[in-house]
């Protein structure tokens, strides 16, 4: 049995920063995550993608943000159970909780903070009959390492921020030898500045932009060789390609968390914004996994939620102690 003050389910940026805030209150944390490394989606899906809305960082790569957070929490010596999804939670007679993973590892603490992000997710795949035949042979649903596409011909499909951002990244940095962006509409759902940048790159010949079109077929042998595009006006277009990257987003679900007796609304955990507590006393939910009126799914909002949650957790763990807010600029960081 792994015993700690706070069990954090989810080791993404919000879960990691919560370790820091808990450490300032002398609360020990242990994190559980189904992924084999800390960082959540920032490490697993887009480690090389720049993030622009982290205070104090005009731009920071997702992977670098995770590295910085790991360095920031190092003085508080958090424990990690990685590569094991949290499967069940049980409340003991003394009011504490036991969280058991799919591999049977048990953790006990008086407080559980769920920072599970989008939960369990899988990519939305386009309806192409042969697409599974080319998975790991040229078809990728997420971009982990852009260097994989160095000197390659890439066809990206999608109309949201992810499709726009990666098209820009691969083209501007001259990583891919050829970038084709396919979208079924003539307008995009992404940020206007990203849309304009794609249009500018298309006009300069760095991106081949094909709108009002869909990818309907894939050709090749042991590796992908061609992408078949159906254009609304011009019919079929066959494009030579080494990689096809459909970026249509993810289908999230709460997974086992949905069976824990928490109040759920639209696949998210309802919380009280006073301290981001759930309907079960002692269990909190922060970050993308929670919902409340006015919710914004931003990393910086998750940082705020985690900060308030651990203040409430301290009062629950140490009801006899008065917690006086101490500023790190005055007291510094006192690790364990």
N, C-alpha and C positions, 0 to 999 in steps of 0.2 A: 504494500500500500504506500503510494507516494503521498505524503502529507505536506500541506502548505497553507498559507493564509488565504490566497486567492487563486482559484483555477480559472485560467483564461482559455476559452475555446476559440481558437483562431489565432494564427501567428502572423497575420498581415500587418500593415503599418499601424492600424488603429490598436490592435492587440499589443503590438510591441511598445507603442508609446504609453499605453496604460501601465505597463511594467514600470516605466520611469516615474509616472505620477504616484503609483502605489509605493515605489521604493522611497520616495520622499517622505512618505508616512510610515516608513519602516515595516511595510507589509511585503512579505515574500510571495512571489508569483511562480506558477508553473503553467506553461502553455501546451496545449494539445492542438495538433493540426494534421489533417490527412495528407498534406503534401510532405515531401521528404526534406524540405528546407524551409526556413522562415521566410516571410515576405509575402505570402499569399499570391494574389494575381500579379503583383508587381514583380515577383521573382519568376513565377511559372509562365505567365502569358506574355508580358511585355517589359522585360527587364531593361531593354534598350530604348524604350519609348520615353521621350521627354515629358515631364509634368511641369506646368507653368503656374499653378496656383498654391504652391507651398510657401507660406510667409518667409521672407528672407532669402528665397531662392528664385531669381528670375526664371531659371530653368534648371531642372535636375532630372537625371535619368531615373526611372523607377527603381532599377537595381541599386543605384547609388544612394537613393533615399533609404532603402532597406539597410544597406551597409552602415549608413550614418546612424540609423535608429539602433542597430545592434551595438554600435560603439557607445551610443548614449546610455543604453541600459546595462552595459557590462558591469558597472560598479555594484549593481543590485543582484547580480548572480542568479538570473532566472533559470528555472529548469525547463526542459523541453521533452515532450513525447511527440516525435515527428513520424510521419508515414502511418499514422493510426488515427482514423476518424473517431470522434466521440460517438458512442452508440447509445448508451443508457445513462440515466441519472436517477439516483435514489436518495431520499431524504432519511437520515437516521434519527433516532429518538432524541439525540442531543441537539438537533437542529442543523447539523452539518450535512454536507452532501457528498456522495460518492459518485464520481463520473467514471464509467467504464468504457474503454475503447473497443473497437471491433476485434482487436487481438487479445482482449481480456485484461489489459493493464488497468489497474484501479488507482484512482486519485481521490483524496479526501481533503475537504476544506470547508470552512464556514460560509464562504462566499464563492459564487460562480458568476463570471462575467462572460457572456457570449459575444464574441466579436467575429462571427463566422462569415462576414462579407455576404456574398450572394449565396452562400451555402454550397450545395453540390450543383455543379453546372456542366452542361455539354454544349458544343457548338450547334448552331442552327445550320443544317446542311441544305444546299440547293437540291431540287428534285432531279438529279441526274442519275440515271440507272446504273452507270458504271463507276460512280464516284468512289465507292469503297474499294474498287479494284486498284485505284491509284493512290490510296492513302499510304503515306510513307514512301511513295514512288513519284512524288511531285505535287501531291495535293496536301496542303497544310491549312488548318483552320485557325491557327494562331501563329504569330511570329515571335519566336523566342530569341533567336540570334540572327540579326540581319546579315551577318557575314556568310550565312548559308547561301545567300542569293548573290554573292559577289560574282559578277560577270555572267549572270544568268538572265534568261528572258522570263519575265514575271507577268502574269495576268492576275490582277486583283479585281474582285467583284464586290460591290457594295456601294451604299450611298451615305453612310454615316461617318462619324469622326474617325473611327479606326481605319476605314478604307482610305479616306482622304489623307490622314496623317502618315500612314505607311507608304502610300504612293509618293507623297512629297519627300519623305525620308529617303527612300530608295533611289529616287530620281535626283534630288538635289545633291546628295552625297556621292552620286555616281557609283553606287554599289551595284545595282542591277544594270546589265547591258541594255535592257529594254524594259520599260514599264508600261503596261496597258491597263487602264482603269475602265471597267465595264459597269454601267449602271442602267437599270431598267427605265428610269425616268430622265427627264431633261433637267430637273432640279434636284438638289441634294439636301440631306437632313443635317449636315454638319455645320460647324461654325462658319460664318460668312467669310472670315479672313482665310480660312483653309480652302474654301470653295474658290475664292479668287486666286489663291496661290496655285491651285491645280489648273485653273484656266490659263494663268500666265505661263506655267510650265508646258501646258499643251500647245500654246501658241508659239513657244520657243522650240518646240520639237522634242522636249525632254520627257514628256508623257504622251502616250497615245490615248486619247479620251474617246470612248465610244459610249454614247448615251442612247436611251430608248432601245436598249438591247439587253439580252440575257444570254448567259452561257448555258447551252443545252446539251453539249456533248464533249467527251474527252477521248482522244486517240493516242495510242502508243503501244509499246510492247512491255519490256521489263521496267521502263520508265515512261513518264508522260512525255509526249512529243507534240501534240496539237490540242488546241482548245477550239471548239466549235461555238460560234456566237451567232445568235439569231437577232438580226437588226430589224426594227419595225418597218423600215422602208426599203432597205437594200437586200433583205433576205439573209442567207447564211454567209458568214465570214469565217474562214479557217485561219487561225493564227498559230504560228509556230511558238511553242512555249516549253520551258523547262519546269516551270512551277505554276500551279493554279491555286490562288489563295482567296477563297470566299470568306469575306468578313461580314457576316450577317448577324453578329452578336451571339449571345449565349442564352440558353434556356436554364434559368436557375430554379432550384427547389431547395427546401429546407432540409431534406433528407430525414434522418432519424430525429432531429430536433423537433419536427412537427408532431412527434408522438410523446412529448415530455409534459403535456398538460399546460403548456403556455398558451396565452391568448394570441391567436393568429389572425391577421387580417391581410388578405392579398399576398400570401406567401411571405409575410414578414411578421416579426414579433412586436406586439403593441407594448409601449412603455409609457411610464409617467415621466414627463420632461423635467420634473423636479430633480430627479436623480437617475433617470433612465432605468428604473426598476421595473420588473415585470409583475404579472399577477401573482407570482410565487415569491414571497419574501425571501431575500437572500440571493435571488437570481436576477442579474441585470443583463441588458442587451444593448450593445453600442455598435455604431457604424452601419453599414448597408443592410445588416440583418434586421434592423428594427424599423418601426414606423410610428409616426405621430403627425399631428396636424402641422403643416409647414415643413415637413422633412425634406432635407436636401442631401443627396447622396454624394457628399464630398469628403475627401480624406480629412480636411481641416475641421469639418463639423464632427467627424468621428473622434478627433483628438479632444475636442471640447467635451463630448459626451463621456469619454473615458475618464477625463479629469473629474467631472462631477460624480460619476459612479463610484470612484475609489474614495471620495470624501464620505459618501454615504456608507460604503463598505467599512471604512474605519470605525464609524459610529456603531455599526452592527457588531463588529469584532471586539471593539473596546468600548462598551457602553459607559464604563466608569471613567474614561479619560476624556478630557476636553481637547479637541483638536484646534490649535491656533495656527492659522495660515502663516507660513514662513516663506519669505521670498528667497529664491536661490541666489539672487544678486547679493544678498546679505549673508546668508548662511552657507553658500556653496553647496556642493554635492557630497553628502556623507554616505558612502556606500556600505555594504555589509562586509 
